[in-house]
């Protein structure tokens, strides 16, 4: 019997019968390996390919979820759930900074991912899809469950706030390299190398794929593109690749089980479900032109986690319901859509961009095996997409939520600039978790927060606790240049967020011309209009504007944040329901018995639902003030800018031809202050600021 402290045996030693009188009879698996029955699975390693490996436990767990009730966790899912990459999600708030607006919105990415995992299998088990002749296997369902559990691994601190931070970092480093020259020089002096450049855009889905490879690496496994239909490659100590997969009851031997192990192709399928399209380098040896994980007869499986056709998938189904329940106390029910889903041959709604259809001649009909719905549920489908725009309007982009996010982005930017978040990558740490072989040449010993996503060991520690990390580093530092960072931290701790001083709808002011303007140009235009309309009231000093003798207030473009907000139903200007495919009632009579090649043809609806909105997109621009002392002044500047945009320059001049309280015209007014008669007169005209 192998005790907990006994050294692991190799395959040959494990296969030898025990001579101990107290040893139980060994149990032989169907691949010839022998496992002893005493002890726990993790205390019985064996040696294979030079590594210590453990068989997967045959133990299914269950947990409770506030949206879906009971959630089932199969043995293979438990291994994934226990990995550091997935456990990290417990430290990421699903809605970023929305808890500042709705205190109950504190649920995590882990809860959401478990919900997506459960719904991914439920849509097959409870709908007609599971009854159709589609050859869906237990392995297919297990892969979908794992894809649902791991689809958000690439989110950074405070979820989408991190993406906004990376976008702002890229722009600032490109447009103002002088701000970073000292930082970059210090990095090169200390480590002998330049900081890696930031890309123009960040896709958290790609980082999710990196972290999927990382969770496999921590379990001693790796995808082998040279042996797609073989077990995962064993590259280190961890779970045995030959016992990692679906556990099935042996029909020939009651009480016995067998394991259908994962192949590399299965995990490529998992990654493709997350990415929503064929993999590219470095997640594949070269850019793939088609899906590799599953063939054309199972392409509908890719619609379940991330629906590239219509956007109606289990990811959105879960977070619409979960976020609405946390914020508003109500859960919108879309179970009717899940219960009535079927697979049919649908028209491709994105023919010009679809990787599979864009090269086909237009004379050839472009169809996919996709998830479709009964035509009688068009209104329910429209209600699903209405929930999207309502959640974005009332929760995700609520002005207080956005104000808190903007403050958080400034905190990350400022700390990144001063290296207060320079974190160890554990590059040469022998006790660090293993990483994927693609990082064999990685040499950076430390990286700032803006580069944390580039290396999995560092990204594992990049979660919502980063605020405390920044605060500790600032408190330990004697650098006087961190005053602005300390100020932001103080505002954050006291919930003193930025103030929204105004908002305009693009359709009413400026149209596409205004929307296409760069945010910095809009800020400069606002300050310029203030200068031109009140030139004799304003003293200009070094591109700042001082108001008044008794109250000096300096205003520049850095005091203003311009945020472009786009609200839509999921398909920009398009009706999302027209991106879906529906079937008439007559097609449901025998759809469960039809082979794939005889499935009916579905199409977009001929009649639109009565609850169809007049417009499918709403674009606004909001203006936030960074300095609480200048909130009123920026509100005044916003109103000047708005009047010029709406009525022109002459209308704005009329606002200042006001008579003072004594009935005399102010022909020679003093410098404008927030308390001046001219400023108050404009305020009394109720210009909504």
C-alpha positions in Angstrom: 0.0 0.0 0.0 1.4 3.4 -0.9 1.3 5.8 2.1 0.9 9.5 1.8 4.7 9.9 2.2 5.8 7.0 0.1 7.7 8.1 -3.1 5.6 7.8 -6.3 6.2 4.7 -8.3 6.7 4.5 -12.0 4.4 2.6 -14.4 6.3 -0.7 -14.1 6.4 -0.6 -10.3 2.8 0.3 -10.0 1.8 -2.6 -12.2 3.6 -5.2 -9.9 1.3 -7.0 -7.5 1.7 -6.2 -3.8 3.0 -9.0 -1.5 1.6 -7.4 1.6 -1.0 -9.5 3.4 -2.8 -6.3 4.4 -3.0 -4.9 0.9 -6.4 -4.8 -0.8 -6.7 -6.3 -4.3 -5.6 -3.8 -6.9 -8.2 -2.4 -9.3 -7.1 -2.5 -13.0 -8.4 0.3 -15.3 -9.3 -0.4 -18.9 -6.0 1.0 -20.1 -4.0 -1.5 -18.1 -2.9 0.7 -15.2 -3.4 -0.4 -11.6 -4.8 1.8 -8.9 -4.9 0.8 -5.2 -8.1 1.3 -3.3 -6.7 2.7 -0.1 -6.2 6.4 0.6 -7.3 9.3 -1.4 -6.6 9.8 -5.2 -4.2 12.8 -4.6 -2.1 10.7 -2.2 -1.5 8.0 -4.8 0.8 9.5 -7.4 2.4 7.4 -10.0 5.3 8.1 -12.4 4.6 8.6 -16.1 6.8 10.3 -18.7 9.0 11.3 -15.8 6.3 13.2 -13.9 4.2 12.5 -10.8 0.6 12.2 -11.9 -2.7 11.6 -10.0 -5.9 10.1 -11.3 -9.0 12.3 -11.4 -11.4 11.9 -8.5 -14.7 10.3 -9.3 -16.7 12.7 -7.2 -19.5 15.0 -8.4 -20.3 18.1 -6.3 -23.2 20.5 -6.2 -23.6 24.1 -5.1 -26.3 26.6 -5.0 -26.7 29.7 -7.2 -29.1 32.6 -6.7 -30.1 32.7 -10.3 -30.1 29.0 -11.5 -30.6 27.1 -8.2 -28.6 23.9 -8.0 -25.3 23.8 -10.0 -23.6 20.5 -10.8 -19.8 20.3 -10.8 -18.5 17.1 -12.4 -15.0 15.8 -11.5 -13.2 17.3 -14.5 -14.9 20.6 -13.9 -13.7 20.5 -10.2 -10.1 20.2 -11.4 -10.6 23.3 -13.5 -12.5 25.1 -10.8 -9.6 24.5 -8.3 -7.0 26.0 -10.6 -5.5 29.4 -9.6 -6.8 31.0 -12.9 -10.4 30.3 -12.1 -10.1 30.9 -8.3 -8.9 34.4 -9.2 -12.3 35.2 -10.5 -13.6 35.3 -6.9 -11.6 38.5 -6.5 -13.1 40.3 -9.5 -16.4 42.1 -9.2 -18.6 41.3 -12.2 -19.8 44.9 -12.5 -16.6 46.7 -11.7 -17.5 49.9 -9.9 -21.3 49.5 -10.1 -21.4 48.6 -6.4 -20.9 52.3 -5.7 -24.3 53.0 -7.3 -26.1 49.7 -6.4 -24.5 48.4 -3.1 -25.9 44.9 -3.8 -24.0 44.6 -7.1 -21.1 42.9 -5.5 -21.3 39.5 -7.2 -18.1 38.2 -8.8 -17.0 36.9 -12.1 -16.7 33.4 -10.5 -20.5 33.4 -9.7 -21.3 34.5 -13.3 -18.9 31.9 -14.8 -20.6 29.1 -12.8 -23.9 30.4 -14.0 -22.8 30.3 -17.7 -21.4 26.8 -17.2 -24.7 25.5 -15.8 -26.8 27.3 -18.5 -24.6 25.9 -21.3 -25.6 22.3 -20.4 -29.2 23.3 -19.5 -29.9 24.6 -23.0 -29.1 21.2 -24.4 -30.8 19.2 -21.6 -34.0 21.1 -21.4 -34.6 22.2 -25.0 -35.4 20.3 -28.2 -31.7 20.4 -29.0 -31.0 17.5 -26.7 -33.8 15.5 -28.4 -32.6 16.1 -32.0 -30.5 13.7 -33.9 -27.3 15.8 -33.6 -24.9 13.3 -32.1 -24.1 15.5 -29.1 -21.8 13.6 -26.8 -21.1 13.8 -23.1 -17.7 15.1 -24.0 -19.2 17.9 -26.1 -21.3 19.0 -23.1 -18.4 18.8 -20.7 -16.3 21.0 -23.1 -19.1 23.5 -23.2 -19.4 23.6 -19.4 -15.6 24.3 -19.1 -15.8 26.9 -21.8 -18.6 28.6 -19.8 -16.5 28.4 -16.6 -13.4 29.9 -18.2 -14.7 32.4 -20.8 -14.0 35.4 -18.5 -10.5 34.5 -17.3 -9.0 37.4 -19.2 -10.8 40.2 -17.3 -8.5 42.4 -15.2 -9.1 44.4 -12.0 -12.7 45.7 -11.8 -13.5 43.9 -15.0 -14.1 46.3 -17.9 -12.4 49.2 -16.0 -9.1 47.5 -16.7 -9.8 47.6 -20.5 -10.6 51.3 -20.2 -7.3 51.8 -18.4 -5.3 50.0 -21.1 -7.0 52.0 -23.8 -6.1 55.2 -21.9 -2.6 54.0 -21.3 -1.9 53.3 -24.9 -3.3 56.7 -26.0 -1.3 58.6 -23.3 2.0 56.8 -24.0 1.7 57.5 -27.7 0.6 61.1 -27.5 2.6 62.1 -24.5 5.8 60.0 -24.6 7.6 62.8 -22.6 5.5 61.8 -19.5 7.0 58.3 -19.6 10.6 59.0 -20.6 11.8 59.0 -16.9 9.8 55.9 -16.1 11.1 54.0 -19.2 14.7 55.1 -18.6 14.6 53.8 -14.9 13.2 50.5 -16.1 15.9 50.0 -18.7 18.6 51.1 -16.2 17.3 48.6 -13.6 16.6 45.6 -15.7 18.6 46.2 -18.9 15.7 46.0 -21.3 12.9 48.2 -22.6 9.3 47.9 -21.5 7.2 45.9 -24.0 4.9 48.2 -26.0 1.1 48.2 -25.5 -1.1 47.1 -28.5 -3.7 49.6 -29.8 -6.5 47.5 -28.5 -7.0 44.9 -25.8 -9.2 41.8 -26.1 -9.9 40.1 -22.8 -10.9 37.0 -24.8 -7.3 36.5 -26.0 -6.1 36.8 -22.4 -8.7 34.3 -21.5 -7.1 31.9 -24.0 -3.7 32.5 -22.4 -5.2 31.7 -18.9 -6.8 28.5 -20.2 -3.3 27.4 -21.2 -2.1 28.5 -17.8 -4.7 26.4 -15.9 -3.7 23.4 -18.0 0.0 24.1 -17.2 -0.6 24.3 -13.5 -2.1 20.8 -13.8 0.9 19.5 -15.8 -0.9 19.5 -19.1 -0.6 21.2 -22.5 -2.4 21.1 -25.9 -0.4 19.2 -28.5 -1.2 20.5 -32.0 0.8 17.6 -33.4 -1.4 15.0 -31.9 -4.9 16.5 -31.8 -6.8 13.3 -31.1 -4.5 12.0 -28.4 -4.6 12.7 -24.7 -3.3 16.1 -23.6 0.4 16.3 -23.5 1.8 15.5 -20.0 4.4 18.3 -19.4 4.7 18.3 -15.6 3.4 17.0 -12.3 -0.4 17.1 -11.9 -3.5 15.3 -13.1 -3.1 12.2 -15.2 -4.0 13.2 -18.8 -5.3 9.6 -19.4 -7.8 9.8 -16.5 -8.9 13.5 -17.1 -12.2 13.7 -18.9 -15.8 12.2 -18.8 -16.5 9.5 -16.3 -19.0 7.0 -17.6 -20.6 4.0 -16.0 -19.5 0.7 -17.5 -22.5 -1.0 -18.9 -20.8 -4.4 -19.0 -19.5 -4.3 -15.4 -22.0 -2.8 -12.9 -20.4 -0.5 -10.4 -17.4 0.0 -12.6 -16.6 3.3 -14.5 -14.5 4.2 -17.4 -12.9 7.5 -18.4 -13.2 9.1 -21.9 -10.1 11.3 -21.6 -9.8 14.8 -23.1 -7.9 15.2 -26.3 -6.0 18.2 -27.5 -8.8 18.8 -30.0 -11.3 19.0 -27.1 -9.4 21.8 -25.5 -9.0 23.6 -28.8 -12.8 23.4 -29.0 -13.0 25.0 -25.6 -10.8 27.8 -26.6 -12.7 28.4 -29.9 -16.0 28.6 -27.9 -14.5 31.3 -25.8 -12.9 33.2 -28.7 -16.0 32.8 -31.0 -13.9 32.3 -34.1 -10.9 30.3 -35.4 -7.7 30.6 -33.3 -4.7 32.7 -34.3 -1.1 32.7 -33.2 0.1 32.2 -30.5 -3.0 30.1 -29.6 -2.4 28.1 -32.8 0.8 27.4 -34.7 -0.6 29.7 -37.4 -3.8 31.5 -38.0 -6.6 29.0 -38.6 -9.2 29.6 -41.4 -11.9 27.3 -39.8 -12.8 25.7 -36.5 -10.6 22.8 -35.6 -12.3 21.6 -32.4 -15.5 20.4 -34.0 -16.6 20.0 -37.6 -19.4 21.6 -39.7 -22.0 19.1 -38.4 -21.5 20.5 -34.9 -20.9 24.2 -35.7 -24.1 25.1 -33.8 -22.3 24.3 -30.5 -20.2 27.4 -31.0 -23.4 29.5 -30.7 -24.0 28.5 -27.1 -21.2 30.4 -25.3 -20.6 33.2 -27.7 -23.1 33.5 -30.5 -21.4 35.2 -33.4 -24.6 35.3 -35.4 -27.2 37.1 -33.2 -25.6 37.7 -29.8 -28.2 35.7 -28.0 -26.1 33.2 -26.0 -25.9 31.8 -22.4 -23.2 34.3 -21.4 -25.6 37.2 -21.9 -28.5 35.2 -20.6 -26.8 34.8 -17.3 -25.4 38.3 -16.8 -28.6 40.0 -17.9 -30.5 38.0 -15.3 -27.9 38.1 -12.6 -27.1 41.9 -12.9 -30.8 42.8 -13.0 -31.5 40.7 -9.9 -28.6 42.3 -8.0 -29.4 45.9 -9.0 -33.1 46.0 -9.4 -34.2 43.0 -7.4 -35.9 41.4 -10.4 -34.9 38.5 -12.7 -36.1 38.7 -16.3 -37.2 35.3 -17.4 -36.0 34.1 -20.8 -36.5 30.4 -20.0 -39.0 30.2 -22.8 -36.2 30.9 -25.3 -33.9 28.3 -23.8 -36.7 25.6 -23.6 -37.8 26.1 -27.2 -34.4 26.4 -28.9 -33.7 24.1 -31.8 -31.0 23.5 -34.4 -31.8 24.2 -38.0 -30.2 25.6 -41.2 -30.2 29.4 -40.9 -29.1 32.2 -43.2 -25.8 33.8 -42.2 -26.7 37.4 -41.0 -23.1 38.6 -41.3 -22.1 37.2 -44.7 -19.6 39.9 -45.5 -17.6 39.4 -42.3 -18.2 35.8 -41.5 -14.9 33.8 -41.8 -16.8 30.9 -43.3 -19.0 32.9 -45.8 -17.1 36.0 -46.9 -15.3 34.2 -49.7 -18.3 32.4 -51.1 -19.9 33.8 -54.3 -23.0 35.8 -53.6 -24.9 33.5 -56.0 -24.4 30.7 -53.4 -26.7 30.7 -50.4 -24.7 31.1 -47.1 -26.2 28.9 -44.4 -25.0 27.5 -41.1 -26.3 24.9 -38.7 -27.3 27.3 -35.9 -29.6 27.7 -32.9 -33.0 28.9 -34.0 -36.3 29.7 -32.3 -40.1 29.4 -32.9 -41.5 32.4 -34.8 -44.1 32.9 -32.1 -41.3 33.9 -29.7 -40.1 37.0 -31.7 -41.5 39.3 -29.0 -39.6 37.4 -26.3 -36.4 37.7 -28.3 -36.9 41.5 -28.7 -37.5 41.7 -24.9 -34.1 39.9 -24.4 -32.3 42.6 -26.3 -34.3 45.4 -24.6 -32.9 44.1 -21.4 -29.4 44.7 -22.8 -30.0 48.4 -23.5 -31.8 48.9 -20.2 -29.0 47.3 -18.2 -26.4 49.4 -20.0 -28.3 52.6 -19.4 -29.3 52.0 -15.8 -26.5 49.9 -14.4 -23.3 49.6 -16.5 -23.1 53.2 -17.7 -25.1 54.9 -14.9 -23.4 58.3 -14.4 -22.3 57.5 -10.8 -21.0 54.1 -11.9 -19.1 55.8 -14.7 -17.8 58.5 -12.4 -16.3 55.9 -10.1 -14.8 54.0 -13.1 -13.2 57.2 -14.4 -11.6 57.8 -11.0 -10.4 54.2 -10.9 -8.9 54.6 -14.3 -7.0 57.7 -13.2 -5.7 55.8 -10.2 -4.3 53.1 -12.4 -2.9 55.6 -14.9 -1.2 57.6 -12.2 0.2 54.6 -10.4 1.4 53.1 -13.7 3.2 56.4 -14.5 5.1 56.4 -11.2 5.8 52.7 -11.1 3.9 52.3 -7.8 2.5 49.1 -9.2 5.7 47.6 -10.5 5.0 43.9 -9.7 7.1 40.8 -9.7 6.5 38.3 -12.5 8.2 35.5 -10.4 10.4 35.0 -13.5 13.2 33.1 -11.7 11.2 31.9 -8.7 11.7 28.1 -8.4 8.6 27.8 -6.2 6.3 29.7 -8.7 3.5 28.0 -10.5 4.5 26.4 -13.9 3.6 28.3 -17.1 2.9 27.3 -20.6 5.9 26.6 -22.9 5.1 29.7 -25.0 6.7 31.7 -22.2 10.0 29.8 -22.2 11.8 32.9 -23.5 10.0 35.4 -21.2 12.7 37.4 -19.3 11.0 40.4 -17.6 11.5 40.2 -13.8 8.9 42.9 -13.1 6.2 44.7 -15.0 3.7 47.5 -14.3 0.0 47.0 -14.1 -0.6 48.0 -17.7 1.5 45.0 -18.8 0.2 42.5 -16.2 -1.9 40.7 -18.8 1.3 39.8 -20.7 2.3 37.1 -18.3 0.1 34.6 -16.4 1.9 34.5 -13.1 1.6 38.3 -12.7 -2.0 38.4 -14.1 -3.0 35.9 -11.4 -2.4 38.6 -8.8 -4.0 41.4 -10.9 -7.5 41.6 -9.3 -9.6 44.0 -7.3 -7.1 43.9 -4.5 -4.8 46.1 -6.6 -6.1 49.2 -4.9 -4.7 48.1 -1.6 -1.4 47.2 -3.3 -1.2 50.6 -4.8 -2.0 52.3 -1.5 0.6 50.3 0.4 3.3 51.2 -2.1 2.3 54.9 -2.0 2.4 54.9 1.8 5.8 53.3 1.9 7.3 55.7 -0.6 8.8 59.1 0.3 8.5 60.4 -3.3 6.9 63.8 -3.3 5.8 63.3 -6.8 3.0 60.9 -5.6 0.9 63.8 -4.2 -1.7 63.5 -7.0 -1.9 59.7 -6.5 -2.5 60.2 -2.8 -5.2 62.7 -3.6 -7.0 60.2 -5.9 -6.7 57.5 -3.2 -8.3 59.9 -0.7 -11.2 60.6 -3.1 -11.7 56.9 -3.7 -11.8 56.1 0.0 -14.3 58.9 0.7 -16.4 58.1 -2.3 -15.8 61.5 -3.8 -16.2 60.6 -7.4 -16.1 62.8 -10.4 -19.1 65.0 -11.2 -21.1 64.7 -14.4 -21.7 68.3 -15.4 -23.6 67.7 -18.6 -24.8 65.4 -21.4 -25.9 65.8 -25.0 -27.5 63.5 -27.5 -25.6 63.3 -30.7 -28.7 63.2 -32.9 -29.7 66.6 -31.5 -26.3 68.3 -31.6 -23.5 67.8 -34.1 -24.5 64.3 -35.5 -21.7 62.1 -36.8 -19.3 65.1 -37.1 -19.3 65.6 -33.4 -19.2 61.9 -32.6 -16.2 61.4 -34.8 -14.3 64.2 -33.1 -11.5 63.2 -30.8 -12.3 63.6 -27.1 -9.3 66.0 -26.6 -10.5 68.1 -29.5 -13.9 68.4 -27.9 -12.3 69.5 -24.6 -10.2 72.1 -26.4 -13.2 73.4 -28.3 -15.2 73.8 -25.0 -12.4 75.8 -23.4 -11.8 77.9 -26.6 -15.5 78.8 -26.7 -15.4 79.9 -23.1 -12.4 82.1 -23.9 -13.8 83.7 -27.1 -17.3 84.4 -25.6 -15.9 86.0 -22.5 -12.5 87.2 -23.7 -12.6 90.5 -21.8 -13.4 88.7 -18.6 -10.7 86.1 -18.7 -7.0 86.4 -18.1 -5.1 83.7 -20.1 -2.0 82.3 -18.6 -0.1 79.3 -20.1 -3.2 77.8 -21.7 -5.1 78.0 -18.4 -7.9 80.4 -17.5 -8.1 82.4 -14.3 -11.5 83.7 -13.1 -11.8 86.6 -10.7 -9.5 88.5 -8.3 -11.1 87.3 -5.0 -11.4 83.7 -6.2 -8.7 82.5 -8.6 -9.7 79.3 -10.4 -7.5 77.9 -13.1 -9.2 75.8 -15.8 -7.6 73.7 -18.4 -8.6 70.7 -20.5 -7.2 68.2 -17.9 -10.1 69.2 -15.6 -12.5 67.8 -18.2 -13.3 64.2 -19.1 -15.3 63.6 -22.2 -17.0 60.2 -22.4 -18.7 58.9 -25.5 -21.6 56.6 -24.6 -23.2 54.3 -27.1 -26.4 52.4 -26.2 -27.8 49.8 -28.5 -29.7 46.5 -28.6 -26.7 44.4 -29.4 -26.2 45.0 -33.2 -25.4 48.7 -33.4 -27.9 50.3 -35.8 -29.4 47.0 -36.8 -32.5 45.3 -35.4 -31.0 42.3 -33.5 -34.1 40.2 -34.1 -33.3 40.4 -37.8 -29.9 38.8 -37.1 -31.8 35.7 -35.8 -33.4 32.8 -37.6 -36.9 31.5 -36.8 -39.0 28.5 -37.7 -42.7 28.1 -38.4 -44.8 25.9 -36.1 -45.1 23.1 -38.8 -41.4 22.5 -38.7 -41.5 21.4 -35.0 -43.7 18.4 -35.6 -40.9 15.9 -36.6 -37.7 17.9 -36.1 -36.6 15.5 -33.3 -36.4 12.6 -35.8 -34.7 14.3 -38.7 -31.1 13.7 -39.5 -28.8 16.7 -39.9 -28.9 16.8 -43.7 -32.7 17.0 -43.6 -33.1 19.8 -41.0 -35.5 22.6 -42.1 -34.5 25.9 -43.4 -34.9 28.8 -41.0 -34.9 32.5 -41.8 -35.3 36.0 -40.3 -38.8 37.0 -39.3 -41.2 38.4 -42.0 -43.2 40.4 -39.4 -41.5 42.4 -36.7 -42.7 42.4 -33.1 -45.0 45.1 -31.8 -42.5 46.0 -29.2 -39.9 47.0 -31.9 -38.3 50.3 -30.9 -38.2 53.3 -33.3 -34.4 53.5 -33.1 -31.8 50.9 -32.3 -28.9 53.0 -31.2 -28.6 56.1 -28.9 -25.3 58.0 -28.7 -24.6 60.6 -26.1 -21.5 62.5 -24.9 -21.1 63.2 -21.2 -18.8 65.6 -19.5 -17.2 65.0 -16.1 -15.3 67.3 -13.8 -12.1 66.0 -12.2 -12.0 68.8 -9.6 -14.9 69.2 -7.2 -14.1 73.0 -6.8 -14.6 73.5 -10.5 -17.9 71.6 -10.9 -20.0 74.8 -11.3 -17.5 76.4 -13.6 -17.3 73.4 -15.9 -21.1 73.3 -15.9 -21.0 76.9 -17.1 -18.4 76.1 -19.8 -20.5 73.1 -20.9 -23.6 75.3 -21.3 -21.6 77.8 -23.4 -20.4 75.0 -25.6 -23.9 73.5 -25.9 -25.5 76.8 -26.9 -22.9 77.4 -29.6 -23.5 73.9 -30.9 -27.3 74.3 -30.9 -27.8 78.0 -31.8 -24.5 79.4 -32.9 -22.2 82.0 -31.4 -24.6 85.0 -31.6 -27.1 83.3 -29.3 -24.4 82.8 -26.7 -23.5 86.4 -26.8 -27.1 87.4 -25.9 -26.7 85.4 -22.6 -24.2 88.0 -21.4 -26.2 91.1 -22.4 -28.0 90.8 -19.1 -28.9 93.7 -16.8 -27.4 93.5 -13.4 -29.5 93.7 -10.2 -29.4 97.6 -10.2 -30.7 97.8 -13.8 -27.4 99.0 -15.3 -25.7 97.3 -18.2 -22.3 95.7 -17.4 -20.3 97.3 -20.2 -17.0 96.9 -18.3 -17.4 93.8 -16.2 -14.6 92.5 -14.0 -13.0 89.1 -14.4 -15.7 86.4 -14.3 -16.0 84.5 -11.0 -18.4 81.8 -9.9 -20.2 84.5 -7.8 -20.2 87.3 -10.4 -23.5 88.9 -11.5 -22.9 87.8 -15.1 -22.4 84.2 -14.1 -25.4 84.2 -11.9 -27.6 85.8 -14.6 -26.8 82.9 -16.9 -27.5 80.5 -14.1 -31.0 82.1 -13.6 -31.9 81.5 -17.2 -32.1 77.8 -16.2 -29.7 76.4 -18.7 -29.8 73.0 -16.9 -26.3 72.7 -15.5 
